[in-house]
Amino acid sequence: MSTVGVVGAGLVGCLAALGLSKKGYKVTILELRDDPRKSQNKNLRSINLAVSNRGINALEYVDPELAEIVLSKVIPMTGRMIHNLEGVQTSQNYGLTGKEAINSIDRSYLNELLLNEVEKAGITLKFNHKLDRIDFNNDNGNPILKFIGNEIEPLEFDFIIGADGSFSKVRQNLQKFIRMDYQQEYIDCGYLELSIPGGGPQQNEFLLDKNHLHIWPRDKFMLIALANLDGSFTSTFFAPWDILEKLSNDDAVLEFFEKYFKDSVELIGKDHLLKCFRDHPRGSLLTLNCKPYHFANKVIVIGDAAHSMVPFYGQGMNCGFEDVYVLLKLLEQEKDVGAAFSKYSETRYKDLASILELAKENYKEMSHKVNSKVFLLKKQIDFILTRILKDKWLPLYTMISFRQDIMYSKAVEVHQRQDKILKIIQNVILGAAVFGASRVYKYLTQK
Ligand SMILES: Cc1cc2nc3c(=O)[nH]c(=O)nc-3n(C[C@H](O)[C@H](O)[C@H](O)COP(=O)(O)OP(=O)(O)OC[C@H]3O[C@@H](n4cnc5c(N)ncnc54)[C@H](O)[C@@H]3O)c2cc1C
């Protein structure tokens, strides 16, 4: 039985470990933190996140029962709810029928559920194991993991999976012994997490529609909120760093929120809003990709360790889960581990590059375009064409979030073709409207 070391017990590492264990590998997970099920210090990047079809597909492939448990703990969100400056709310469906949904789930619940499943599967979990270095056995070429702390024994495996997040030590080690291309970019946007408590006597009543992702789009910055099962909403404020830095005292925060997000101040509560701004950390957002993702049949990186993306398409974890699905399928189809790793690097890059770009682009859509009449007109035409042309025409959001059978790069290719046609139709409609309006004006002014 081949032995595998998975570095990182985050969402992607746990799913990879489960999938490999089901395929008969003897798996050990090495994680730098303490067991999050026992620790108070959760150190989470966001309290909840959206799981959609690609993520669900990977969960189902690894363990259909696990996927069912996850789906029983989500809140489906069928669209965006746009809050304008006056607090008027307008719903915009994500899908064609109004039934397609992305799903809000508690991040720590999901991580702990996966850890419990990992334990049940007999996978060895070693917490407080911070990877420092990877050496290779001179006799058999196997990777040997060395950890911070002299008392921790090095561990040798047949191969290792690096799922140790954006600042991956596995990736850093890989960069030393393969010619890895690597790009990393911090975007000029930070975030800060807030929350909207539940209402009513038990504080468990939703104060906003729970089945929407709420957005307060204000061009350069925005506020969003996703529901939690207990009646609360987790809300995130995204803004360029100069704005975040200016919001450094209570008066500035209140004035800003009263001006741009008036209805949210009531929901969040003034005191709580100020407390969040005083106490909560500001997170930075980066995008990174590398190539290749592997070294021979010995090391491969997946999830955020291989490709970190900004969170505006809600795909980071979903894409990491899809990495697991793609890799497991290749391990099944290819003649050996080395061939599977090579094929993975060869085929996966274009899909990852596509979703990284889309995630960056979607900030404009969420914070700005959703307010634009031209954008909404284009979206309507997109939906009408989908209805008429059935499967021959699909909106981009549908392909990314609801169609796990269409790879990211294919979705972008199809979208680029469709977008050219959409622009022509949109221009014809706008041109006709302008022409019509000018005729009416002429007629009225002639009288
Ligand atoms: C604000 C925000 C909102 C988001 N919303 C969504 C969303 O709605 N939908 C979505 O799909 N994605 C979302 N994401 C992205 C998602 O959080 C990540 O893509 C996902 O968590 C990546 O999982 P991972 O397991 O690859 O990495 P991580 O979650 O970073 O896990 C890496 C693990 O490796 C461990 N580790 C690190 N270094 C070492 C080391 N040297 N030795 C041993 N262990 C180590 C870490 O402790 C950690 O447990 C969001 C991200 C942010 C920031």
The ligand as a Tripos MOL2 file, in Angstrom:
@<TRIPOS>MOLECULE
LIG
   53    58     1     0     0
SMALL
NO_CHARGES

@<TRIPOS>ATOM
      1 C1        -13.1440   36.5000    2.7090 C.3       1 LIG1
      2 C2        -13.0880   35.1920    1.9580 C.ar      1 LIG1
      3 C3        -14.2800   34.6270    1.5160 C.ar      1 LIG1
      4 C4        -14.2530   33.4390    0.8040 C.ar      1 LIG1
      5 N1        -15.4300   32.9090    0.3420 N.ar      1 LIG1
      6 C5        -15.4180   31.7830   -0.4160 C.ar      1 LIG1
      7 C6        -16.6380   31.2370   -0.9150 C.ar      1 LIG1
      8 O1        -17.7210   31.7800   -0.7110 O.2       1 LIG1
      9 N2        -16.5900   30.0760   -1.6600 N.ar      1 LIG1
     10 C7        -15.4090   29.4580   -1.9260 C.ar      1 LIG1
     11 O2        -15.4160   28.4220   -2.5970 O.2       1 LIG1
     12 N3        -14.2350   29.9510   -1.4490 N.ar      1 LIG1
     13 C8        -14.2130   31.0780   -0.7070 C.ar      1 LIG1
     14 N4        -13.0330   31.5750   -0.2230 N.ar      1 LIG1
     15 C9        -11.7710   30.8740   -0.5440 C.3       1 LIG1
     16 C10       -11.5330   29.7030    0.3980 C.3       1 LIG1
     17 O3        -11.5400   30.1740    1.7220 O.3       1 LIG1
     18 C11       -10.1990   29.0420    0.1040 C.3       1 LIG1
     19 O4        -10.0690   28.8250   -1.2740 O.3       1 LIG1
     20 C12       -10.0810   27.6870    0.8180 C.3       1 LIG1
     21 O5        -10.1560   27.8780    2.2080 O.3       1 LIG1
     22 C13        -8.7620   27.0080    0.4690 C.3       1 LIG1
     23 O6         -8.6300   25.8390    1.2120 O.3       1 LIG1
     24 P1         -7.2210   25.1160    1.3620 P.3       1 LIG1
     25 O7         -7.4980   23.9010    2.1610 O.co2     1 LIG1
     26 O8         -6.5750   24.9960    0.0300 O.co2     1 LIG1
     27 O9         -6.3160   26.1520    2.1700 O.3       1 LIG1
     28 P2         -6.4700   26.6500    3.6720 P.3       1 LIG1
     29 O10        -7.8920   26.7510    4.0390 O.co2     1 LIG1
     30 O11        -5.6150   27.8560    3.7630 O.co2     1 LIG1
     31 O12        -5.8390   25.4690    4.5340 O.3       1 LIG1
     32 C14        -4.4470   25.2790    4.5910 C.3       1 LIG1
     33 C15        -4.1020   24.4910    5.8380 C.3       1 LIG1
     34 O13        -2.7080   24.2230    5.8300 O.3       1 LIG1
     35 C16        -2.1650   24.5160    7.1050 C.3       1 LIG1
     36 N5         -0.7390   24.8600    6.9220 N.ar      1 LIG1
     37 C17        -0.2270   26.0120    6.4350 C.ar      1 LIG1
     38 N6          1.1160   25.9830    6.4400 N.ar      1 LIG1
     39 C18         1.4820   24.7760    6.9560 C.ar      1 LIG1
     40 C19         2.7250   24.1570    7.2200 C.ar      1 LIG1
     41 N7          3.9080   24.7860    6.9890 N.pl3     1 LIG1
     42 N8          2.7360   22.9120    7.7520 N.ar      1 LIG1
     43 C20         1.5580   22.2550    8.0030 C.ar      1 LIG1
     44 N9          0.3380   22.8080    7.7810 N.ar      1 LIG1
     45 C21         0.2880   24.0510    7.2440 C.ar      1 LIG1
     46 C22        -3.0180   25.6510    7.6220 C.3       1 LIG1
     47 O14        -2.9600   25.7630    9.0290 O.3       1 LIG1
     48 C23        -4.4040   25.2570    7.1090 C.3       1 LIG1
     49 O15        -5.0790   24.4350    8.0140 O.3       1 LIG1
     50 C24       -13.0170   32.7910    0.5290 C.ar      1 LIG1
     51 C25       -11.8310   33.3560    0.9890 C.ar      1 LIG1
     52 C26       -11.8620   34.5480    1.6810 C.ar      1 LIG1
     53 C27       -10.5700   35.1480    2.1300 C.3       1 LIG1
@<TRIPOS>BOND
     1     1     2 1
     2     2     3 ar
     3     2    52 ar
     4     3     4 ar
     5     4     5 ar
     6     4    50 ar
     7     5     6 ar
     8     6     7 ar
     9     6    13 1
    10     7     8 2
    11     7     9 ar
    12     9    10 ar
    13    10    11 2
    14    10    12 ar
    15    12    13 ar
    16    13    14 ar
    17    14    15 1
    18    14    50 ar
    19    15    16 1
    20    16    17 1
    21    16    18 1
    22    18    19 1
    23    18    20 1
    24    20    21 1
    25    20    22 1
    26    22    23 1
    27    23    24 1
    28    24    25 2
    29    24    26 1
    30    24    27 1
    31    27    28 1
    32    28    29 2
    33    28    30 1
    34    28    31 1
    35    31    32 1
    36    32    33 1
    37    33    34 1
    38    33    48 1
    39    34    35 1
    40    35    36 1
    41    35    46 1
    42    36    37 ar
    43    36    45 ar
    44    37    38 ar
    45    38    39 ar
    46    39    40 ar
    47    39    45 ar
    48    40    41 1
    49    40    42 ar
    50    42    43 ar
    51    43    44 ar
    52    44    45 ar
    53    46    47 1
    54    46    48 1
    55    48    49 1
    56    50    51 ar
    57    51    52 ar
    58    52    53 1
@<TRIPOS>SUBSTRUCTURE
     1 LIG1         1 GROUP 0 **** ****
